[in-house]
Amino acid sequence: MSFYPQTSSVASSSVQLKAVTNTNIGVKYRDSSGVNAGVKQVSADSLKFDLTNGFNEQILTGSVRFKLGNDVFIDRSSTLYRNIDPATGSGTASGSVQYGTGLVELNSWTPSVDNALTLQSLTTTTDLPPVNHISFRTPTIPIRPGSLSVVVSFLNGGQATLTSNAQGVIETTKAHGKINHDTGFVDIYFYTKTEITAGNRATIEAYPWYDIPLEYSDSGKTYIDVPEWIAADSIRYNAIAYTYIPLDSDILGLSATRLPLDGRVPVFRIGDIGIISASKSQILPSHVAGQTYNLNDQRISWCELEDSLGAKVPFTAYTVDYDYGRVTLGGDFAIGSLTAPLVARYRYQDMGLINDVQINGQITFTKPLTHNYAAADSIVGSALVVGDMQSRYTKKFAQTTWSSVWADVASGAALSANYNDSLYPIQITNKGAIQERWALVFTDTTNFRIIGEYSGQIGTGSINTDCAPLNPVTNAPYFTVKKEGWGSGWVSGNVLRFNTIAANFPIWCIRTVKQSEPTIVSDQFQIMFRGDIDRVI
């Protein structure tokens, strides 16, 4: 660093010089030029210079290349990199460039080298106006939610990497937009919400884009959206799109003509019954016989106890108060082979009529929810409404001989013997009845075998006693045939046929697993049946 003397002022004067006597004259001088010389070292944390000094032109992205010392710098989306490896294309991030002003700021360079700056490449333009609003459509659709990424460079320096959330919304302090995942349409505005004050109003009104209608009020204050200008040629985006293989009707088992392209079928419709459920678990502090433990929630719909290893506690060992959310261990409860501590797994639910279904997955019920639900442990499902069901018997008839053919009409010659179900109908209960075709095949004039089409022979009976074979699953009779209903004339080989219709509802369970690598060895699911009950007041 060099210093040069500067003249502060010049004055003109006239002086008469003459010889003097008896006068002492003092003279000061130096005989070495280095006596008062010094060197000072200054460390700079950044270097700044202007590539477009004297020109009001915009720099095209990717056109900057200059050499500082032995380092070569290039730009990528307003970021400067030095010493690019030609094999990998990677370099060291060393600073930034403002495409709108041409200002360069370096924060990293090789020290102790020649600091001469040599511009090797630069392209500017006056025909590319800055923008603060971009709209485009992706070439393939639909887009996977949350996969869109947009990179832009601001004219005043810096770049922004924008990502959309699962709902397709892009929201930052400078960028505001959204993407329609189904159509692939992207719309983004770049601005900063700025409060207008007495101190900055003059500055804002001096901008060429300012207009009074752009001002708006929010919470009693006046704001304006100040544009954030970006370089139009710097916009890049990345997104993941779905592609679907056409469904094979032979494999699917039905015509795929009217199915959506992606094979997905809506499960929620306006007017359907929807159920929102929250499943939770709570560790019991102890396992004292006869002790009552309060759960964290009330009005629960299901609860069971497990030990710490997942083994089920027998249902007979405890009782549950569903209204108040309480679990009471039996008076003779013993931990036995179970491993403490015990865990209460429970669920609470709300059921309601669906009033509105949005394409983004939002569902509205016709009534408010009565529990608090968290996204981490809650699900929403559609309910298959069955309605009232009642077991019954049908197709009763008598047949001369048993041919082992399960038909619903009699065959062969007419038979005089019969069972009078008009006065003594066969008794059926919802608890004991199953979906079955029955045959009571006589072995003599009074005794018969009880045979089911799927159950096989389950026992024997006699016309002299009520026939009530027991269902071992529910501990209730499959049916009851009264002894008073039997007529006379039965002989060996005769058969009484009838069908029982259970209080069942046919349900198809179809489970879909997307193509992926397995993450767990096994998986499971649970089907829950809901029914109205009579509460004792």
HELIX and SHEET records of a PDB file:
HELIX    1   1 ARG A  201  GLU A  205  1                                   5    
HELIX    2   2 ILE A  212  LEU A  214  5                                   3    
HELIX    3   3 ALA A  232  SER A  234  5                                   3    
HELIX    4   4 SER A  249  LEU A  252  1                                   4    
HELIX    5   5 PHE A  315  ALA A  317  5                                   3    
HELIX    6   6 LYS A  483  GLY A  485  5                                   3    
SHEET    1   A 7 LEU A  47  ASP A  50  0                                        
SHEET    2   A 7 LEU A 103  LEU A 106 -1                                        
SHEET    3   A 7 THR A  92  VAL A  97 -1                                        
SHEET    4   A 7 THR A  79  ARG A  82 -1                                        
SHEET    5   A 7 ASP A  71  ARG A  76 -1                                        
SHEET    6   A 7 ARG A  65  LEU A  68 -1                                        
SHEET    7   A 7 LEU A 117  SER A 121 -1                                        
SHEET    1   B 2 GLN A  58  ILE A  59  0                                        
SHEET    2   B 2 THR A 124  THR A 125 -1                                        
SHEET    1   C 4 HIS A 133  ARG A 137  0                                        
SHEET    2   C 4 PHE A 185  GLU A 195 -1                                        
SHEET    3   C 4 ALA A 175  ASN A 180 -1                                        
SHEET    4   C 4 VAL A 169  GLU A 171 -1                                        
SHEET    1   D 4 HIS A 133  ARG A 137  0                                        
SHEET    2   D 4 PHE A 185  GLU A 195 -1                                        
SHEET    3   D 4 LYS A 221  PRO A 227 -1                                        
SHEET    4   D 4 TYR A 216  ASP A 218 -1                                        
SHEET    1   E 3 GLN A 159  THR A 163  0                                        
SHEET    2   E 3 SER A 149  SER A 153 -1                                        
SHEET    3   E 3 ARG A 236  ASN A 238 -1                                        
SHEET    1   F 4 TRP A 302  GLU A 306  0                                        
SHEET    2   F 4 VAL A 343  VAL A 357 -1                                        
SHEET    3   F 4 ILE A 273  ILE A 283 -1                                        
SHEET    4   F 4 SER A 378  SER A 382 -1                                        
SHEET    1   G 3 THR A 292  ASN A 294  0                                        
SHEET    2   G 3 ARG A 326  LEU A 329 -1                                        
SHEET    3   G 3 TYR A 318  ASP A 321 -1                                        
SHEET    1   H 3 TRP A 302  GLU A 306  0                                        
SHEET    2   H 3 VAL A 343  VAL A 357 -1                                        
SHEET    3   H 3 ILE A 363  PHE A 365 -1                                        
SHEET    1   I 5 ARG A 392  GLN A 399  0                                        
SHEET    2   I 5 VAL A 495  ILE A 501 -1                                        
SHEET    3   I 5 GLU A 436  PHE A 442 -1                                        
SHEET    4   I 5 ASN A 447  GLY A 452 -1                                        
SHEET    5   I 5 GLY A 456  SER A 462 -1                                        
SHEET    1   J 2 LEU A 470  ASN A 471  0                                        
SHEET    2   J 2 ALA A 476  PRO A 477 -1                                        
END                                                                             
